[in-house]
Amino acid sequence: VLVPKLLEFGHEVTVIDNFMYGQASLFDVMYNKNLRLVRGDVRDEELIKEHIKGVDFIIPLACLVGAPICDKMPEDAKQINLDAILTIIKLRDKSSQKIIFPNTNSGYGFMEEGTSFCDETSPLHPVSLYGELKVAAEKALLDDGEAITLRLATVFGMSPRMRLDLLVNDFVYTAVKEGKMDVFQPHAKRNYIHVRDVVKAFIHAMDNFEKMKNEPYNVGLSDANLSKQELCEEIKKQIPEFTYTISEGEDPDKRDYIISNEKIEKTGFKPDFSIQDGIAELIMGYQVIDSKEGLTNV
């Protein structure tokens, strides 16, 4: 979703991707003469050294995303999610090259007792290898300087490289395809953000880099700190026949927090898409998706 928007704004974009998911999400912009596509791996130091020469912004999207795949492939996760970031830090020209890094707000893990929300000053308690690696990468970037880190809420919405393992996307898929589901730890809260608002946040950070640099920013919907049960109720408003059952078992994902997005909002950033917009979009999109096979990171 990001690359076509950057091209639309006239930027020259180099993409490095190993295409491990066989995705065709950039087919519709390959005509654009400002796009350069390189098939390669971010762990290849010589390749990175060659292709970051002369660029103004580096946006390291390559990542094994989420706790399950990082637990399944821990060494690859460390190499891709942390070591490759350290390589970029080592190779870039800090005097002229800026980094905007997509972190995750899952680094908060849970709220400290006696607090009502997590902001950028809150302690980090990553509860998974994925969270630990992203927190370590963020620290390295902010310590080095000339970087902005975006602590993204749980992303939702349709995209050309669709992921169904994200909570909103998964819940709506289940509601559409099966009509019912079991919900574990129904009161655990998360924050959410539309994938296109994530792109908007990247571009906002590029446009306001000097004002925002060397700081982390939460990026989410301030009116969408929802528990799993509240999310189910939002889905029911658009799929009335959907039913869910509260189950006693534990969810292996222990995250539970309310997020403040006030810091980035004070810089002028405002999301365009609500959680209700996303649910409606996903319901429509799932008419053309028959199964989850090949569409998740796990």
C-alpha contacts under 8 A as a table, 3 or more apart, distances in Angstrom:
res1	aa1	res2	aa2	distance
1	V	4	P	6.18
1	V	5	K	6.87
1	V	159	S	6.64
1	V	160	P	7.17
1	V	195	V	7.66
1	V	196	R	6.92
1	V	199	V	7.05
2	L	5	K	5.37
2	L	6	L	6.32
2	L	196	R	7.95
2	L	199	V	5.39
3	V	6	L	5.15
3	V	7	L	6.22
3	V	13	V	7.25
3	V	26	L	7.91
4	P	7	L	5.07
4	P	8	E	6.03
4	P	26	L	7.78
4	P	29	V	6.45
5	K	8	E	4.91
5	K	9	F	6.41
5	K	199	V	7.88
6	L	9	F	5.21
6	L	10	G	6.63
6	L	11	H	5.58
6	L	12	E	7.88
6	L	13	V	7.36
6	L	203	I	7.96
7	L	10	G	5.05
7	L	11	H	5.21
7	L	12	E	6.69
7	L	13	V	6.98
7	L	32	N	7.68
7	L	34	N	6.83
7	L	35	L	7.37
8	E	11	H	7.50
10	G	34	N	7.69
11	H	34	N	6.92
12	E	34	N	4.58
12	E	35	L	6.11
12	E	36	R	7.96
13	V	34	N	6.15
13	V	35	L	5.04
13	V	36	R	6.18
14	T	35	L	6.00
14	T	36	R	4.61
14	T	37	L	5.88
14	T	38	V	7.33
14	T	51	H	7.73
15	V	35	L	7.65
15	V	36	R	6.24
15	V	37	L	4.95
15	V	38	V	5.95
16	I	37	L	6.34
16	I	38	V	4.84
16	I	39	R	5.87
16	I	40	G	5.90
16	I	41	D	7.07
16	I	42	V	7.32
17	D	37	L	7.98
17	D	38	V	6.58
17	D	39	R	5.31
17	D	40	G	5.49
17	D	41	D	6.22
17	D	42	V	7.62
17	D	62	A	7.53
18	N	39	R	5.41
18	N	40	G	4.86
18	N	41	D	5.27
19	F	22	G	5.12
19	F	23	Q	6.21
19	F	39	R	7.38
20	M	23	Q	7.78
21	Y	294	G	7.49
23	Q	161	R	6.37
24	A	27	F	5.64
24	A	160	P	7.79
24	A	161	R	7.66
25	S	28	D	7.45
25	S	160	P	5.01
25	S	161	R	5.72
26	L	29	V	5.59
26	L	30	M	6.45
27	F	30	M	5.50
28	D	31	Y	7.32
29	V	32	N	5.57
29	V	35	L	7.69
30	M	33	K	7.73
30	M	35	L	6.71
32	N	35	L	5.68
33	K	36	R	7.72
40	G	44	D	7.53
40	G	47	L	7.44
41	D	44	D	5.58
41	D	47	L	7.87
42	V	45	E	7.18
42	V	47	L	7.70
42	V	48	I	6.57
42	V	62	A	7.18
42	V	80	I	6.90
42	V	84	A	6.08
43	R	79	Q	6.81
43	R	80	I	6.52
43	R	83	D	7.80
43	R	84	A	5.64
44	D	47	L	5.38
44	D	48	I	6.40
45	E	48	I	5.17
45	E	49	K	6.05
45	E	87	T	6.93
46	E	49	K	5.01
46	E	50	E	6.19
47	L	50	E	5.22
47	L	51	H	6.34
48	I	51	H	5.31
48	I	52	I	6.02
48	I	88	I	7.45
49	K	52	I	5.79
49	K	53	K	6.83
49	K	91	L	6.25
50	E	53	K	6.07
52	I	55	V	5.69
52	I	58	I	7.62
52	I	92	R	7.11
53	K	92	R	7.84
55	V	58	I	7.24
55	V	97	Q	6.64
56	D	96	S	6.54
56	D	97	Q	4.88
56	D	98	K	6.22
57	F	97	Q	5.70
57	F	98	K	4.85
57	F	99	I	5.69
57	F	100	I	7.31
57	F	206	M	7.89
58	I	97	Q	7.17
58	I	98	K	6.19
58	I	99	I	4.78
58	I	100	I	6.45
59	I	99	I	5.91
59	I	100	I	5.17
59	I	101	F	5.87
59	I	102	P	7.79
60	P	85	I	7.41
60	P	99	I	7.88
60	P	100	I	7.44
60	P	101	F	6.03
60	P	102	P	7.32
61	L	101	F	7.55
61	L	102	P	6.80
62	A	80	I	6.97
62	A	81	N	7.41
63	C	77	A	7.46
63	C	80	I	5.83
63	C	81	N	5.24
64	L	69	I	6.56
64	L	70	C	6.38
64	L	77	A	5.85
64	L	80	I	7.03
64	L	81	N	6.66
64	L	297	N	7.66
65	V	69	I	6.95
65	V	70	C	7.26
65	V	130	Y	7.15
65	V	297	N	7.12
66	G	69	I	6.17
66	G	70	C	6.52
66	G	130	Y	5.91
67	A	70	C	5.25
67	A	71	D	6.03
67	A	128	S	5.88
67	A	129	L	6.55
67	A	130	Y	5.16
67	A	131	G	7.57
68	P	71	D	5.23
68	P	72	K	6.18
68	P	298	V	6.57
69	I	72	K	4.90
69	I	73	M	5.97
69	I	297	N	6.83
69	I	298	V	5.42
70	C	73	M	5.09
70	C	74	P	5.11
70	C	76	D	7.78
70	C	77	A	5.34
70	C	129	L	6.43
70	C	130	Y	5.76
71	D	74	P	5.40
71	D	129	L	6.74
71	D	130	Y	7.84
73	M	76	D	5.51
73	M	77	A	6.03
74	P	77	A	4.94
74	P	78	K	6.24
74	P	129	L	7.71
75	E	78	K	5.20
75	E	79	Q	6.28
76	D	79	Q	5.08
76	D	80	I	6.01
77	A	80	I	5.29
77	A	81	N	5.47
77	A	82	L	7.62
77	A	130	Y	7.57
77	A	133	L	7.99
78	K	81	N	5.42
78	K	82	L	5.34
78	K	83	D	6.23
78	K	133	L	6.71
79	Q	82	L	5.88
79	Q	83	D	4.70
79	Q	84	A	6.06
80	I	83	D	6.08
80	I	84	A	5.30
80	I	85	I	7.70
81	N	84	A	6.50
81	N	85	I	6.90
81	N	133	L	6.24
81	N	134	K	6.64
81	N	137	A	7.42
82	L	85	I	5.26
82	L	86	L	6.44
82	L	133	L	5.80
82	L	134	K	6.95
82	L	136	A	7.09
82	L	137	A	5.35
83	D	86	L	5.05
83	D	87	T	6.28
84	A	87	T	4.97
84	A	88	I	6.36
85	I	88	I	5.09
85	I	89	I	6.27
85	I	137	A	6.46
86	L	89	I	5.03
86	L	90	K	6.22
86	L	137	A	7.42
86	L	140	A	7.30
87	T	90	K	5.05
87	T	91	L	6.15
88	I	91	L	5.14
88	I	92	R	5.85
89	I	92	R	5.69
89	I	141	L	7.16
89	I	144	D	7.51
92	R	97	Q	6.45
93	D	96	S	5.78
93	D	97	Q	5.55
94	K	97	Q	5.30
94	K	98	K	6.93
94	K	145	G	7.88
94	K	146	E	6.64
97	Q	146	E	7.65
98	K	146	E	5.43
98	K	147	A	5.76
99	I	146	E	6.62
99	I	147	A	4.62
99	I	148	I	6.42
100	I	147	A	5.71
100	I	148	I	4.86
100	I	149	T	5.84
100	I	150	L	7.51
100	I	202	F	7.12
100	I	205	A	7.36
100	I	206	M	7.78
101	F	138	E	7.54
101	F	147	A	7.43
101	F	148	I	6.23
101	F	149	T	4.70
101	F	150	L	6.15
102	P	149	T	6.05
102	P	150	L	5.11
102	P	151	R	6.50
102	P	152	L	6.76
103	N	134	K	5.98
103	N	135	V	7.50
103	N	138	E	6.90
103	N	149	T	6.17
103	N	150	L	5.38
103	N	151	R	4.57
103	N	152	L	6.01
104	T	107	G	6.30
104	T	131	G	7.32
104	T	134	K	7.02
104	T	150	L	7.31
104	T	151	R	4.41
104	T	152	L	4.65
104	T	153	A	6.46
104	T	154	T	7.95
105	N	108	Y	5.97
105	N	109	G	7.99
105	N	151	R	4.70
105	N	152	L	5.45
105	N	153	A	5.63
105	N	154	T	7.97
105	N	218	N	6.86
106	S	109	G	5.35
106	S	126	P	6.49
106	S	127	V	7.92
106	S	131	G	6.03
106	S	153	A	7.75
106	S	255	R	6.79
107	G	124	L	5.45
107	G	125	H	5.80
107	G	126	P	4.32
107	G	127	V	7.40
107	G	131	G	5.01
107	G	132	E	6.99
107	G	134	K	7.49
107	G	135	V	6.19
108	Y	111	M	7.09
108	Y	118	C	7.26
108	Y	122	S	7.52
108	Y	123	P	6.75
108	Y	124	L	4.46
108	Y	125	H	4.96
108	Y	126	P	5.86
108	Y	255	R	7.99
108	Y	257	Y	7.54
109	G	124	L	6.94
109	G	125	H	4.92
109	G	126	P	4.94
109	G	127	V	5.56
109	G	254	K	7.20
109	G	255	R	4.85
109	G	256	D	6.47
109	G	257	Y	7.13
110	F	125	H	6.74
110	F	254	K	7.86
110	F	255	R	5.67
110	F	256	D	4.93
110	F	257	Y	5.20
111	M	115	T	6.55
111	M	116	S	7.58
111	M	117	F	6.74
111	M	118	C	6.51
111	M	256	D	7.04
111	M	257	Y	5.45
111	M	258	I	7.56
112	E	115	T	5.69
112	E	123	P	7.91
115	T	118	C	7.76
116	S	258	I	7.21
117	F	257	Y	6.80
117	F	258	I	4.78
117	F	259	I	5.41
117	F	260	S	6.25
118	C	121	T	7.69
118	C	122	S	5.51
118	C	257	Y	6.96
118	C	258	I	6.05
118	C	259	I	4.86
118	C	260	S	5.91
119	D	122	S	5.44
119	D	218	N	7.24
119	D	259	I	6.27
119	D	260	S	5.19
119	D	261	N	7.21
120	E	216	P	6.52
120	E	217	Y	6.52
120	E	218	N	6.82
120	E	263	K	7.98
124	L	135	V	7.90
126	P	129	L	7.69
126	P	131	G	4.83
126	P	132	E	5.43
126	P	135	V	7.63
127	V	131	G	6.49
127	V	132	E	7.47
127	V	254	K	6.99
127	V	255	R	7.30
128	S	131	G	5.20
128	S	132	E	6.27
129	L	132	E	4.97
129	L	133	L	6.13
130	Y	133	L	5.40
130	Y	134	K	6.32
131	G	134	K	5.23
131	G	135	V	6.08
132	E	135	V	5.20
132	E	136	A	6.19
133	L	136	A	5.12
133	L	137	A	6.16
134	K	137	A	5.07
134	K	138	E	6.14
135	V	138	E	5.15
135	V	139	K	6.26
136	A	139	K	5.19
136	A	140	A	6.31
137	A	140	A	5.20
137	A	141	L	6.30
138	E	141	L	5.16
138	E	142	L	6.16
138	E	149	T	6.56
139	K	142	L	5.26
139	K	143	D	5.93
140	A	143	D	5.20
140	A	144	D	6.20
141	L	144	D	5.16
141	L	145	G	6.21
141	L	147	A	6.22
142	L	145	G	5.04
142	L	146	E	7.58
142	L	147	A	6.15
142	L	148	I	7.37
142	L	149	T	7.76
142	L	214	N	5.44
142	L	215	E	6.82
144	D	147	A	7.88
145	G	213	K	7.79
145	G	214	N	5.50
146	E	213	K	6.07
146	E	214	N	5.88
147	A	213	K	5.58
147	A	214	N	5.15
147	A	215	E	7.48
148	I	205	A	7.32
148	I	209	F	7.59
148	I	212	M	6.90
148	I	213	K	5.13
148	I	214	N	5.44
148	I	215	E	5.62
148	I	216	P	6.10
148	I	217	Y	7.83
149	T	214	N	7.85
149	T	215	E	6.54
149	T	216	P	4.66
149	T	217	Y	6.27
150	L	216	P	5.84
150	L	217	Y	4.95
150	L	218	N	5.93
150	L	219	V	6.32
151	R	216	P	6.81
151	R	217	Y	5.74
151	R	218	N	4.57
151	R	219	V	5.86
152	L	155	V	7.44
152	L	193	I	7.48
152	L	198	V	7.52
152	L	218	N	6.07
152	L	219	V	4.91
152	L	220	G	6.46
153	A	190	R	7.61
153	A	191	N	5.25
153	A	192	Y	4.81
153	A	193	I	5.65
153	A	218	N	7.37
153	A	219	V	6.00
153	A	220	G	5.08
154	T	166	L	6.99
154	T	167	L	7.26
154	T	190	R	7.24
154	T	191	N	6.15
154	T	192	Y	4.63
154	T	193	I	6.11
154	T	220	G	7.97
155	V	166	L	6.84
155	V	168	V	7.86
155	V	192	Y	5.77
155	V	193	I	4.93
155	V	194	H	5.50
155	V	195	V	5.67
155	V	198	V	7.96
156	F	166	L	6.84
156	F	167	L	7.73
156	F	168	V	5.85
156	F	169	N	5.79
156	F	192	Y	7.06
156	F	193	I	6.21
156	F	194	H	4.94
156	F	195	V	5.85
156	F	278	G	6.69
157	G	169	N	6.77
157	G	194	H	5.61
157	G	195	V	5.85
157	G	196	R	7.94
157	G	278	G	5.32
157	G	279	I	7.64
157	G	281	E	6.84
157	G	282	L	6.20
158	M	162	M	6.27
158	M	195	V	7.74
158	M	281	E	6.93
158	M	282	L	6.15
158	M	285	G	6.79
159	S	162	M	5.03
159	S	163	R	7.98
159	S	195	V	7.58
161	R	295	L	7.64
162	M	295	L	5.90
162	M	296	T	7.44
163	R	166	L	6.52
163	R	169	N	7.45
163	R	295	L	5.46
163	R	296	T	4.90
163	R	297	N	7.06
164	L	167	L	7.94
164	L	169	N	5.36
164	L	170	D	5.18
164	L	173	Y	7.59
164	L	292	K	6.71
164	L	295	L	6.20
164	L	296	T	5.40
165	D	169	N	6.91
165	D	170	D	5.63
165	D	296	T	5.58
165	D	297	N	7.10
165	D	298	V	7.66
166	L	169	N	5.40
166	L	170	D	5.74
167	L	170	D	5.09
167	L	171	F	6.00
168	V	171	F	5.18
168	V	172	V	6.07
168	V	231	L	7.67
168	V	279	I	7.71
169	N	172	V	5.43
169	N	173	Y	6.07
169	N	282	L	6.97
170	D	173	Y	5.06
170	D	174	T	6.21
171	F	174	T	5.19
171	F	175	A	6.17
171	F	232	C	7.55
172	V	175	A	4.94
172	V	176	V	6.08
172	V	235	I	6.79
172	V	279	I	6.76
172	V	282	L	6.87
172	V	283	I	6.89
173	Y	176	V	5.19
173	Y	177	K	5.96
173	Y	282	L	7.64
173	Y	283	I	7.54
173	Y	286	Y	6.78
174	T	177	K	5.23
174	T	178	E	5.29
174	T	179	G	6.47
174	T	180	K	6.89
174	T	181	M	6.89
175	A	178	E	5.64
175	A	179	G	4.40
175	A	180	K	5.80
175	A	181	M	7.29
175	A	235	I	7.72
175	A	239	I	7.53
175	A	242	F	5.74
175	A	243	T	7.86
176	V	179	G	5.75
176	V	239	I	7.77
176	V	242	F	7.90
176	V	283	I	6.70
176	V	286	Y	7.38
178	E	181	M	7.67
179	G	241	E	6.92
179	G	242	F	4.76
179	G	243	T	6.39
180	K	242	F	5.60
180	K	243	T	4.70
180	K	244	Y	5.25
180	K	245	T	7.91
181	M	243	T	6.80
181	M	244	Y	4.80
181	M	245	T	6.35
182	D	244	Y	5.65
182	D	245	T	4.79
182	D	246	I	5.93
182	D	247	S	5.98
183	V	186	P	5.91
183	V	228	K	7.35
183	V	229	Q	7.49
183	V	244	Y	6.78
183	V	245	T	6.01
183	V	246	I	4.99
183	V	247	S	5.68
184	F	246	I	6.31
184	F	247	S	5.26
184	F	248	E	6.50
184	F	249	G	5.95
184	F	250	E	5.85
184	F	251	D	5.63
185	Q	188	A	5.76
185	Q	228	K	7.60
185	Q	246	I	7.91
185	Q	247	S	7.64
185	Q	248	E	7.60
185	Q	249	G	7.64
185	Q	250	E	6.37
185	Q	251	D	6.44
186	P	227	S	6.35
186	P	228	K	4.94
186	P	229	Q	4.96
186	P	246	I	6.74
187	H	227	S	5.02
187	H	228	K	6.16
187	H	229	Q	6.38
188	A	227	S	5.15
188	A	228	K	6.27
188	A	255	R	7.09
188	A	256	D	4.82
188	A	257	Y	7.34
189	K	225	N	6.31
189	K	226	L	5.23
189	K	227	S	3.92
189	K	228	K	6.48
189	K	255	R	7.61
189	K	256	D	4.91
189	K	257	Y	5.39
189	K	258	I	6.40
190	R	225	N	5.55
190	R	226	L	5.71
190	R	227	S	6.28
190	R	228	K	7.84
190	R	255	R	7.50
190	R	256	D	6.23
190	R	257	Y	5.87
190	R	258	I	6.42
190	R	259	I	7.79
191	N	220	G	6.17
191	N	221	L	6.73
191	N	222	S	7.80
191	N	224	A	5.76
191	N	225	N	4.48
191	N	226	L	6.42
191	N	257	Y	7.81
191	N	258	I	6.67
191	N	259	I	6.28
192	Y	220	G	5.42
192	Y	221	L	5.85
192	Y	224	A	6.09
192	Y	225	N	7.05
192	Y	275	I	7.47
193	I	197	D	6.61
193	I	198	V	6.97
193	I	219	V	7.21
193	I	220	G	4.77
193	I	221	L	5.65
193	I	273	F	7.93
193	I	274	S	8.00
193	I	275	I	7.64
194	H	197	D	5.17
194	H	198	V	6.47
194	H	273	F	6.21
194	H	274	S	7.56
194	H	275	I	7.64
194	H	278	G	6.90
195	V	198	V	5.03
195	V	199	V	6.62
196	R	199	V	5.03
196	R	200	K	6.27
197	D	200	K	4.70
197	D	201	A	6.11
197	D	271	P	5.50
197	D	272	D	6.45
197	D	273	F	7.03
198	V	201	A	5.01
198	V	202	F	6.45
198	V	219	V	7.50
199	V	202	F	5.13
199	V	203	I	6.40
200	K	203	I	5.23
200	K	204	H	6.01
200	K	271	P	7.70
201	A	204	H	4.90
201	A	205	A	6.10
201	A	219	V	7.44
201	A	269	F	7.06
202	F	205	A	5.12
202	F	206	M	6.32
203	I	206	M	4.97
203	I	207	D	6.17
204	H	207	D	5.13
204	H	208	N	6.06
204	H	269	F	6.87
205	A	208	N	5.11
205	A	209	F	5.30
205	A	212	M	6.98
206	M	209	F	5.19
208	N	211	K	5.52
208	N	212	M	6.12
209	F	212	M	5.13
209	F	213	K	5.38
210	E	213	K	5.48
212	M	215	E	6.44
212	M	267	T	7.78
217	Y	261	N	7.52
217	Y	263	K	6.50
217	Y	264	I	5.81
218	N	259	I	7.57
218	N	260	S	7.07
218	N	261	N	5.23
218	N	263	K	7.31
218	N	264	I	6.78
219	V	261	N	5.94
219	V	264	I	7.02
220	G	224	A	7.82
220	G	259	I	7.82
220	G	261	N	6.15
220	G	271	P	7.92
221	L	224	A	5.17
221	L	225	N	7.38
221	L	261	N	7.30
221	L	271	P	7.01
221	L	274	S	7.41
222	S	225	N	6.65
222	S	259	I	7.51
222	S	260	S	6.64
222	S	261	N	6.08
222	S	262	E	7.97
224	A	275	I	6.82
225	N	258	I	5.69
225	N	259	I	6.82
226	L	229	Q	7.90
226	L	230	E	5.67
226	L	231	L	6.08
227	S	230	E	5.06
227	S	231	L	6.21
228	K	231	L	5.05
228	K	232	C	6.31
229	Q	232	C	5.03
229	Q	233	E	6.34
230	E	233	E	5.01
230	E	234	E	6.34
231	L	234	E	5.07
231	L	235	I	6.35
232	C	235	I	5.04
232	C	236	K	6.19
232	C	244	Y	7.45
233	E	236	K	4.95
233	E	237	K	6.47
234	E	237	K	5.31
234	E	238	Q	7.20
234	E	276	Q	7.17
235	I	238	Q	5.48
235	I	239	I	6.01
235	I	240	P	7.97
235	I	242	F	7.77
235	I	279	I	6.72
236	K	239	I	4.70
236	K	240	P	4.74
236	K	241	E	7.12
236	K	242	F	5.77
236	K	243	T	7.60
237	K	240	P	5.77
238	Q	279	I	7.84
238	Q	280	A	7.26
239	I	242	F	5.61
251	D	254	K	6.67
260	S	263	K	7.75
261	N	264	I	6.05
261	N	265	E	6.39
262	E	265	E	4.96
262	E	266	K	6.10
263	K	266	K	5.37
263	K	267	T	7.05
264	I	267	T	5.22
264	I	268	G	7.03
264	I	269	F	6.00
265	E	268	G	5.30
265	E	269	F	4.80
265	E	270	K	6.16
266	K	269	F	7.16
271	P	274	S	7.88
273	F	277	D	5.92
273	F	278	G	6.95
274	S	277	D	5.05
274	S	278	G	6.42
275	I	278	G	5.05
275	I	279	I	6.28
276	Q	279	I	5.16
276	Q	280	A	6.31
277	D	280	A	5.31
277	D	281	E	6.19
278	G	281	E	5.03
278	G	282	L	6.06
279	I	282	L	5.13
279	I	283	I	6.17
280	A	283	I	5.20
280	A	284	M	6.43
281	E	284	M	5.27
281	E	285	G	6.12
282	L	285	G	4.87
282	L	286	Y	5.97
283	I	286	Y	5.42
283	I	287	Q	7.06
284	M	287	Q	5.71
285	G	288	V	5.95
285	G	289	I	7.09
286	Y	289	I	4.90
286	Y	290	D	7.49
287	Q	290	D	7.62
289	I	292	K	7.70
292	K	295	L	5.40
292	K	296	T	6.82
293	E	296	T	7.26
